[in-house]
Amino acid sequence: MTEVNKQRFYKKLAVTGLAFTLVGAGTLGLHSLNFTGEPTVASAAAETYTTTANLNIRSGPSTSNAIIATVKQGTQLTVVGQVASGWLKVSYQGKTGYVSSEYVKKSASSTTKTYVTTANLNIRSGPSTSSAIVVTVKQGTQLTSTEQAANGWLKVSYQGKTGYVSTQYVKESTGSSEPAPAPAASVYVATANLNVRTTASTSGAVMATLKAGTQLDVTAKAANGWLKITYQGKAGYVSGQYVRALAGMKVVSNPESIQVVVNKQNKLPENYVPKDLVYTTIPFTFKEQTEKKKMRSEAAAAIAQLFAGAKKQGVTLLGVSAYRSHATQSALFSSYVQRDGYDKAATYSALPGTSEHETGLGIDVTKGDGTCAAQDCFGGTKEATWLDAHAAEYGFIIRYPKGKEAVTGYKYEPWHLRYVGKPVAQAIKSKGITLEEYYGIK
C-alpha cells in the first residue's frame, strides 16, 4: 500500500469508526501508524468548524483511540488546537477530543458576537414577526450570535435556546460585563385614541387607530413632533402630542408568582394570561358567566372561604369584578380616558398590563345588596370594616389602603382585595404597610 493510499484509508476510518484487528499488520504496512505519544498541539485562538460528514470524536489523534462521541454532519465544533498529523483538537459539549481535519471546514462565520437588547424583546422561532415567540427577554439582556439572517434579523442563542431577533432592538456589546444602561423612558403609551399614519403628517394615510392606553413600540423620533413606531410588523408614525413616555417601567419576571407586584412601574408581559384560571363559587352582582367571575385556582378557593367566614359573622358580600383580560382592561382604560382625560383616569384605573385584575389574583367586592359597588361610599360600611379586620386571615390584603396613595399610585379602594397568601397578608396587615413596602420596591 502506498503512503498516499494509507493516509486515505486511515482518514475514512476516522469517519466510519470501523473496528479492525491488526492481523498481518506487517503485510498491510499498518505498523507505520504507531503513536508513541500525542504529537505537539499548536496553540490557536478558538475557532468554529462545521463537520462535512457524520464524524467520530476520539480521545486522541488516531483511529486507534476510543470514540468519545459521534456527531452528525453539520455539527459545529470549537477547534482549540491543531495536531501535526492532520487532526484537530476540539471542544464539544464540555468534552475535549480529536477529529480528522479532512471532514471539517471552517464555519463561514466563526466569530461569535455578543449583542445587548435595547428594549424588552421577543426571540422568535424564525426571522419574522409572524413566527412563534420562543422567549421574551428584558432590555439589557446579552445574546450571542454567529449568524446574520436576511431582512434585518439575527440568529441568536440564549440560555440554550436558538431563535431570531430584529437587529432594530439590539446593539453589539462593547465587551463590558455590565448590561447596556436603560434609557430614561422605555415604555410609551397613547394618551388618547391615536391614528397610526404612513408618513409623519396628518396627510399620511391612516394605517390603524389605537385606543388610549395602548403601549407603543417607538423606534425613532421623526421631524416636527412625530414618532416613528412599529405596528404589526410595519413602520408607521404617530403624533407625539398624544404620546406619554413612562420612565422606569419594567416587565415583571415572575408573573405566575402569588406575590407578584404589578403597579405603575411593574407591568405584566404583553398579553399575559394566567394558566390556572377557574370560575369562583361566590355570588356576584350579576348572573352572567363571564371572565369577571374567574380567579386563579388558589385565590378562588381562598375568596370562597373569606365569603363563608364573613357570612358566619353576619356580613354578606358580593363579587363585582375579578379577572380581566388584557383586551378588557384596554377597552376599560380607554373609556375612562375618553370620559375624564388621561391624567385623571390614571389615578383610578390601570394601564393595560399594569392592572392586578389581569393577574387573576385581584377582586373587587361590595355589600350584599349590591350598592356602593366600586364606589367611595363602600368605605366605612360594616362590610368594609370587616374586610379590613379579617381579610388577611384568608390571605388577602386591602391593596390600596387609605393614606398610601403616594406609595401605590392609586386612591383608596377599600373594595379591592388582592390575594398574596396568608403569611404575607398577615405580615402586611400587622405592620400597616403596602405590598410595595413589604418587598421594598416601587
Secondary structure, 3 states (H helix, E strand, C coil): CCHHHHHHHHHHHHHHCCCCCCCCHHHHCHHHCCCCCCCCEEEEEEEEEEECCCEEEECCCCCCCCEEEEECCCCEEEEEEEECCCEEEEEECCEEEEEEHHHEEECCCCCCEEEEECCCEEEECCCCCCCCEEEEECCCCEEEEEEECCCCEEEEEECCEEEEEEHHHEEECCCCCCCCCCCCEEEEEECCCEEEECCCCCCCCEEEEECCCCEEEEEEECHHHEEEEEECCEEEEEEHHHEEEEECCEECCCCCCCCCCCCCCEECCCCCCCCCEEECCCCECCCCCCHHHEEEHHHHHHHHHHHHHHHHCCCCEEEEECCCCHHHHHHHHHHHHHHHCHHHHHHHCCCCCCCHHHHCCEEEEEECCCCCCCCHHHCCCHHHHHHHHHHHHHCEEEEECCCCHHHHCCCCEEEEEEECCHHHHHHHHHHCCCHHHHHCCC
